[in-house]
């Protein structure tokens, strides 16, 4: 089969690389892709906002199966348009994608179905939101309701921080229309984890889990980013917690979406916080995470493609062993200085060629391009996901940072405590 991955970031690079290892796949294409993804797939230009152009590309290239990477086209209904045209596609409908497209919808859905999450309130008025946080008088979390590329969340220590976050989201409109409504949540305390399950509308198969690092600076300080490092498996989850997450979160989510006429087909990514030993849902995502996917795909030993196709076609097996995973992995994201706000591009990158042939590592490209003469240079805020495997988490971490230090570009930034023991 010929598989098309839609997207252009590190997540899509990891998916294209993993899909390309399947004996079922003749060729992997990626659109719009990137110069980095072109190392592992044939890259083609397309505007993901133009469903007709995507469909024309699918037909022209004889694509058998489409995997949609980013959330924006899912929320906009691209999976619906492709399905209506008879194209097999991995990714939920626009109706199901509201789990990520609207944090207000997600919170109200969880309340309807008894899924554990933080207490919350939603506001379409900045004045009302500001009055609410003043009344709270303490720590809280302020979230833009809509999509914000992972950056629309501010964890606030006090009222002044919350007021500043509301101002940025609702008055200054840093995130555009995504900030028309804000969700203000109780601030839970505890370690986080990302839990994944393939869903076909009725059934699900647990994929695995990872831990993402969102804050820009060591010690979980600084601004929220789109993800600046990850490791898999998440050490905070044991077998008992995994069963509780399945029983109290994944199963009622799949059943609830079906009952509400929004059957979920795709990968359900549940962002969790473990507070006082119990799992609470921080957020839903309706696609693979970035950079958790980089860590998961380097660990994965099973063939990814049958699970993707089974979820898309509504035929996941009733009884299925979970996918097989190998040794732990760590992904350290190298960023441009200034990220997650403004940052320079066009900085020369060295050291990548030496890593390319290593059996225990893979560099996934997020924001790079080929310069004149074929050299690599930076082209984004998150530049590279340097990912390594080791016999245990400490070995994987040591290997990842060894390789990070071998890659160089002016202004390179990275956290030094990804997967560090806590």
N, C-alpha and C positions, 0 to 999 in steps of 0.2 A: 504494500500500500504506500501511497504518497501522502505524507502528513504535512500540513501547513500550520506553523505556530505563529500567532499574531502577537506582535509586540516588539520591543527593542531594548529591553533592559537586562540586568543580570539574571532575573528570574527566567526570562525567555531563553537566554543563553543556556541556563542549566536544563530547562525542559527540552530544548532542541538537542542538546548533547545526550541526555538520557534516552529520549525517544529514538535517536539515531543508533543506539546500541541494540535495539530490538530486532530479532531476525524476521519479524513481520513487516518491517519497514524497508521499502526500496529506496526512498529518498526523503530527506527532511528539507522543507523550505521554511523560510521565516520572512515575514513582512510586517512593518518596513525593515525590521532587523537593524543591524549595525555592522561596522567593519569587524568588530570583535566576534559577533555571532557568525559571521561569514567563515570563521575558522572551522565551524562545525555544521553549517547548513548553507544551502543556496539562498541568498538574500535577494528579495524583490521589493521594489518600491510600491507602497499603497498608502492611502489615507484611511486610517481606521474609522474615521467619522463618516466615511462614504460607503454605505453598505453595498451599493450597486457596484462600486469599483472592486470591493473585496470579492463579491460574487463573480464578477467577470474574471478576476485573477484565478479563482478556484476552478472555473470552467476551462479557462485557457491552459492551465497547467495540469489538468487532469487530477486534481487533488481528491483523495478518498476521504480525508478526515481533517477537521480543523480544530485546533486547540486555541482558545482565546486566553491570552495571558493577563492583560490589565483589567481593572475594574470599570474604567470609564465606558468602553464599548459594551460591556455587559449591562450596565445600568441603562445605557442608551438603547438597548434592544437588538444588538447585532446578532446574538444567538437566535433570536426569534426570526429575524430576516433570513438567515441562512437556513434554518429549519424549514421555514415556509417554502423555500426554494428546493427542498429535498436534499440539502447538504447535511451530512453527519457532523455534529459539532459538539465539542466538550465545553460546557459553560452554561450557567442557568439562564432562564428567561429573564426579561426585564422585571416581571412581577416578583420573581423569586430573588432577584438581585437587590431588591429593596432592603434586604437584611443588612447590606453594606451601604446602599445608596442613601439611606436615611437612618440616622442614629435614633431619631424619635420613633420611627416605625419599629426598629429593632427592640427598643426598650418596652414599647407597648405590647409587642408580640411576646416578649419574655414574661411580662406581667400576666397576659392572658393564659399562658401555658405553664405557669409555675416554675419557670426556669430561673435559677438563682443568679441575681445580679445586684449591683449597688442601687440604693434608693436614688431617685432622680426627679427632676422637673424640667419641662421644656418651655421655651419662651420665644415668641416672635417679635417681642418688643425689647429693645435695649434697656429702656427705663424699668420695665418689670423684672428683667434679669438682674439688673443692678440692685434693685430693691431686695430681691430674693437673697443675693449673696451677702448684702449688708445684714439681713435678718439672720442668716446662718452664722455670721460672725467668726468664721474659722476656715480651716482647710476645705477645699473642694476641687473638682475637676470640671473644666469648661471645655465643651466640645462643639465645634461647628457641626451642624446637622448633616450636611452633605459631604461629598467627596472632597478631600483636601490633600491627596497624595501622602497620607500618613502624617501630615504636619498640623492638622487642625485641632489638636488636643493640647491643653495646657494644664499641667498638674500644679495647683496653686497652694501655697503654704498659708496664705492669709487673704484678707478681704481686698487689700490693695492689688495684689497680683491677680485676683479674680476680676476686679474691675478693669484692669489693664487688658486682660484677655478678652473680655466682652467688648471693650472699645475696639480692639484690633479686629475682632471677627465681625461685629455687627455695625460699627460706625465707620471704621476705616476700610472695611471689606477686603481684608488681605486675601481671603479665599473666595471672593466674588459671591455669586448667588448661593454658594454652599453655606454662607453665614447668615442667611435670612432668618434662620432659627438656630438657637443654641440649646444644647442639653447640658444641664448642670447636675453633676452627680456627687453623691457621697464619696469621699476619698477613702478607699480601702487601702490597707497596708499589707504587703506580702510579696513573695516572689511571683513572677509571671511565667506563663508557658503558652506555647502555640500548639494546638491540637488539631489534627487533620483527619477527615474521613471522606471517602468517596461515596457519593449518594446517587441513586438512580430514580429518585422520586418516591420510592417505597422502602427500599433496603439501603444498607450502608455497609462499608468495609472500612475499618480503621486503618489509616495509612501509617501514622506515627506521630511523633511530636518533636518539638525543638524549643529552644529559648532564644528569643530575639532581644537585642539591646537597642532601645529607641533613643535614649538621651545622648546628646552629642559628646559629653565629656565623661572622663573616668569617674567612677563612683556614682553613676546614674545622675549626673548633674548636667545642667545646660538645657538647651532647647530640645524638644522632640524632633526627631528626624524621620525619614522614611524607613529607617532601619540601618544600623551602623555595624552590626555584627550578629552572629548567631552560632549556636552549637546544637548538636543533636546526638543522643537523646537529651531531653530536659531532665536534669538530675532531680528536680523537685517532685517529679511524678513517680510514684511507685505503683504496683499492681492494683492496690486497693483504690487509690485515687483515679487511676485509669478506668476502673469499673464504675466508679461514681460519676465520672465525667460522661461515660457512655450512657448510663441509666438516667441521669438527671439533666443532661444537656443535649447530647447528640440525638438520642432516640426521640425525646419530646420535640426537638426542633424539626426533625424530619417528619414526624407524625403531624405536628402542628401545621407545618407548611402545606402538607398534602390536604389536611382537613380544611384549610382556608382557601383551597383552590389555587395554590401557588407551589405545586410540587417542585422540589429542589433536585436538579440534576447537575452534577459537577462536583467540585471539591468544596466541602464546608470547612472553613478555617475558623476555629473558635479561639479568640484571644482570652486567656484566663488569668485570674489572679487567685492565688491560694492564700486565703485570709483565715487565720486561726484554724488551719488544717482543712478547710473546706474550699471547693472550687466555686468561683463566681465568674460570670461572663463579663468581660470588659467590653468586648466588641465582637461582632461577626465580620468575617470577610468571605467573599464568595468566589475567591480565586486563590491560587497559591501565593504565599507570602514571599517577600523579598527583604532580607537575604536568607530566610529559613530554607527556601527551596534549594539554594546552593548547597547548604549543609545536608539536607535530606537526600538530594540526588546523588551526591558523592557516596553516601552510605548505602543507597538502595542496591540490592543484589537481585531482586525480582525484575521481571519484564514489566515496565510501566504501561505499555500500550494496551494489553487486554483489560486492565482496570479502567483506563480512560474510555475505551470503547464501550465497555460494559455499563459504565455510569451514563454515558451519553445515550445509549440505545435502550436504557431501562431494563437491563438484564444482568445486573450483578448477581452472582450466585447466592442462593439462600444461605448456604453454609460455605464459608470461605476462610481459609487460614489467612492471617494478615500477611502483608508483603514481608519478604525477608530483608533484613538490614545487616550490614557488617559493622566494623569497628566505628567508634565515635568519630565525629568530624567537627571541625571548627572553621567558621568563615569570618575573616576579619575584613571589613570594608575600608578601603583606602579612599579618602575623600579629598576634594579640593578645599583649600583654605577659604573660609567664608561660608561654607555649607552649614546649615540648610538655607541660608539667605543668599546674597549675591556672591558669586565666585568667578575667578578667572578661568579661561579655557586656553587651549593651544600650548600647554606646557609639555615638553618632550618627556617621554616615559622610557626608561631603560630597565633591563633585567628580566623581561618577560620570556625571552627565548630560552633561557636556561631552565625555566620551570616547566616548559611545555611538555617535555618527555618524561617527567617524573611520574611513577606509578601511584604514588600516595597523595597526589595533589592535583588541583585544577584551578586555574585562574579564570573566573567568569567575568566578562566585560560588561560594565554597566554604562559608563560614559567615556568611551574612547573613540578615536578615529585614526585612520591612516593619514599621515602627512605626506607631502611630496617626497618621493623616493621610497615610500613604504614604511617609514618609521612610525611608531605609535606616539600619539599625543592625547592630552585630556580633552574631553568634550562634554563634561557634565559635572554635577556636584558629587554624586557617588560614582567613583571612577572604576574601581576594581573590587571584586570579591575574592580575596586570596583564601582558598579553601584547602584544608589538609585533613588527612585521616591518620589515626594513631591507635595503638593497641588499647589505650585508655584515653580518657579525656585530657589528662595532663600531657600525654605524649602528642596528641593531636594539636593541642594548644601551642606547645613548644615548637612543633613543626610549622604551624601556620605563621607564627611570629618570626621564625627564622626566615621564611620566604618573604614575608612583608618587608623585612629589612634588606632583602636583596633587590627589591623593586624601588626605583627612584623616580621622582619628578618634583619639580620645584613647588614648595608649598604643600606637599603631601601631609595629610593628617590621618590619624587613626587612634582609636581607643586602645590603651595598653592592658585593659582588664577584661577583655572578652573571654568568657568561660573561666574566669579566675575563681578559685575556691572562695566561698563566703562563710 
